[in-house]
Each structure stands twice: as C-alpha cells, then as structure tokens.
Amino acid sequence: MENLIESNPKIMLGKPVVKGTRIKVEMILQKLAAGETIDGILSQHPRLTREQVLACIDFAARSLDADFVYPLVKEAA
C-alpha cells in the first residue's frame, strides 16, 4: 500500500496525496472521521479505489510511528 501515497512539493504544497491525484490523505481521513463511509467516499470520487482509501488509513497509522519517514518524489535530473 505504500506506493499508493506520495508527497511531492509540487502537488498540494507537499501534503501527502493519493498517488496520481490531488486528493489529500488529510481530506479522506476528515471524511471518515466525520462519519462518512468508504463507499460514500468512493461514490463522491469515482476514480478513487477502496485500496487507495485504505492506503490513506494505513499511511496515517504508520505516520504516528516515530520511525516512519515520509515518502518524497525524487526530482528528475
């Protein structure tokens, strides 16, 4: 699931997003915290997959681990 989330300074000011989108992990988590279901989120964002939403949850859980390093996209030379 790690490769489904990316952080790139050129996309959404470097906030973690679902890879290949501008959908922030933060937004997915806020929707879930507000009581929205995964199915509800998927209906609002048809290109999003269940696996990507679960990757957002996994990312948040792992980010609380002190040993976690935020993934960054390497700039092409």
C-alpha positions in Angstrom: 0.0 0.0 0.0 3.0 2.3 0.5 3.3 3.2 -3.2 -0.3 4.5 -3.3 0.5 7.6 -1.3 3.0 10.3 -2.4 4.3 13.6 -1.1 5.6 16.0 -3.8 6.4 19.6 -3.1 4.8 20.5 -6.5 1.5 18.9 -5.6 -0.8 20.3 -2.9 2.3 22.0 -1.2 3.8 18.6 -0.5 0.9 17.3 1.6 0.5 13.5 1.2 -1.9 12.7 -1.6 -3.3 9.6 -3.3 -0.7 9.0 -6.0 -1.6 10.4 -9.4 -4.3 12.6 -7.9 -4.7 15.8 -6.0 -6.8 14.0 -3.3 -5.2 14.7 0.0 -4.9 11.9 2.6 -6.0 14.5 5.1 -9.3 15.0 3.3 -10.0 11.3 3.2 -9.3 11.0 6.9 -11.5 14.0 7.7 -14.4 12.5 5.8 -14.0 9.2 7.6 -13.8 10.9 11.0 -17.0 12.8 10.2 -18.8 9.5 9.8 -18.7 9.1 6.0 -18.3 5.5 4.8 -15.7 4.3 2.4 -18.5 3.5 -0.1 -19.7 7.1 0.3 -16.3 8.5 -0.4 -15.9 6.2 -3.4 -19.3 7.4 -4.8 -18.1 11.1 -4.5 -14.7 10.3 -6.1 -15.4 7.6 -8.8 -11.7 7.3 -9.8 -10.7 6.5 -6.3 -10.4 2.9 -5.2 -11.1 1.1 -1.9 -7.4 0.2 -1.8 -6.4 3.8 -2.1 -8.7 4.8 0.8 -7.3 2.0 2.9 -3.8 3.2 2.0 -4.7 6.6 3.4 -5.7 5.0 6.7 -2.6 2.9 6.7 -0.5 6.0 6.0 -2.0 7.8 8.9 -1.4 4.9 11.2 2.2 4.5 10.1 2.9 8.2 10.3 2.3 8.0 14.1 5.2 5.6 14.3 8.4 7.5 15.3 10.4 5.5 12.8 8.3 6.5 9.8 9.9 8.5 7.0 7.5 10.4 4.7 8.0 9.3 1.1 9.1 12.0 -1.3 9.1 12.0 -5.0 12.6 12.3 -6.5 13.1 15.2 -8.9 14.2 14.2 -12.4 17.6 15.5 -13.2 
